Amino acid sequence: MSEFTSDSEIVGATALSENQYLTFRLADEAYGVDILKVEEIRGWEPVREIPNTPDFIKGVLNLRGVVVPIIDLRARFGMEQVEYHAKTVVIVLSIEAGEEQHVMGIIADAVSEVLDVDQDSIKKAPNLGAVVNTRYIKGMVMSENMVMLLDADKLLNPEEFSLIGEIG
């Protein structure tokens, strides 16, 4: 350690190189979202459906006075649909769409764990005709299995948010 480097600077540098991701399951695949985007995790409950919206927008919840759109990631990613059950969860996220902050919920089959990810271990997602459009993927990382890291800010575009806002 040089005379210009303190222990706190080393700790800070380590903290900046690692991010934590909340991992969850969709079908047999593992996905992760930046834990700093996660507002809360809720058990599944029926939502108010919104007519004339894309099929991946399941509806909205009133969460402490805020209209929260609920996105079915299976439908968004073109996966087989399943019935929601006791382990189905809604992960409520705070995201940026365009210049604005929004809150939305994503439906997942189950929450797995919080994963510490070193930024250097994140690999670019290959475009091999995967089910999930790489537009939604920030990268991939290997832990016990492969985890696709989602870019939560890109799951809904500003036009989709404005459509929900007009109805909600």
N, C-alpha and C positions, 0 to 999 in steps of 0.2 A: 504494500500500500504506500503510495507516495505521500509526501507531506501535505498535498493539496486535497487528498481524498479522505473523507471521514466515514465512519461506520454507517452513519445515517444516510449518506449519499449512496453507499453500496446497497443498503436495504431498499432505498427508494428506486434505484435502477432495477433491482430484481422485481419489485412490485409492478413497475411499468412494463416489464417484458412478459408478465403473466396475466392472463385474464381468466375469469371464472365463467363457466357456461352451465346453465341448467340443462340437463339432458333429459330427453323424453323419448317415448316409443310411438311410432306410427307403423302399423303392421309389424314386420320383423326388422325394421330399420331404426337406427338410433340417430336422433337429431339433437342439436343444441342451440340455445339462444343465449346471448350475452346476459349474464345475471343482473347487470346494471339496468337492463331494460324491463326486468320482471317487477311488476307491482304487487301481484299476489297470485296464489294458486287456489282455485275453487273447485269443488266437486261439480259434476254436471247437474244442471237444472234446466228445464225447458226455457226457451227464449221466445220473445215476440217476433214472429216471422214478418218479413217485409216483402210485399209483392213487388214484382218487376225488378228483382235484383239477381245477380249471378247466383248459380246454385251453390257456390262455395261460401256465400254469405248466409249463414243459417238464421240470422236475426240479430236482435239487440237485447241487451240487458240494461236495466236501470241500476247502476252501481253507485249508491250514495248520491243520487241526483245527476249522474253523468250517463249519457247514452253511450253504451259500449257495443260496437259491432262485434259479432262473434263469427270467426272464420273457421270453417272446417278444412283443415290442411289436407285431409285425404281427398276432398273434392277439388281443392285448389291445385293439388299435384296430380290429379287424374288417377288416383288410387281407387281400389275397390272400397265401396262404402260398407260400413258395419253398423249394427245397432249400438247405441251408447249404453254403457253398463256402469256398475258401481265403481270401477277403477278409472272411468273416463274423467278427464279433468279439463278445466279451462284455465289456461295460463294467461293472465292479464298483463299486457305489455304497454309500456309507454314508448311511443315511436315518433319519428319525424317523417312527415309526408310533405314534400315540397318544403316550404319555409315554416310549416306549422307543427306543433306538438299535438299528438293524438293518443288516445287510449284505445286498445282493441284487445279482444280475447282470441286465443287460438285453441282449438280443441285437439287434445292429444289422447292417445290410448292410455298412457300411464306416464307418470314422472319417474325418472330413474335416480339421478344423483347430481351433485354439483361436481363438475370436472375442472381441475386446474389445468390450463392450457398455456404452454410457452408459445409466444407469438411465432418463434422460429419453427415450431413443429407443425404449423398450419400449412397445408398443401393446397394448391389450386385444384378446384373440382374439375375432373375431366368431363368433357362433353361427349359422352359415349352413348347417346340416346337414352340416358337415364330417365326415369319416371319424372323426377323433379327438374324443372327448368333451372339451369345454372344461374339465371338472373337472381334467384332467391337465395343462392348459396354463397356464403362468404368464403368458405374453404372446407377442407376435410382434415381430420386429425385421427390418429390411431391411438386408442387406449386399449381396453380389453378387446374392443371391436372397433370398426370404423364408425366415426361420428361425423355427420354432415352438419356443419355450423351454418345456421340460417342468418341471413341479413334481414332482421325483423323490419327494418325501415322500408324494405322493398316488397313486403307481402301484400300490401294494398297501395295502389297509386293514388295521387291526389284526386283524380276524377272519381274513383270508387269511394273515397271518403266523402266527397261533396254529395254524391248520390245518397249516401246514408244520412248525411247531415240534413238534407232537404226533407227526408222522411221522419227522422228522429226528432 
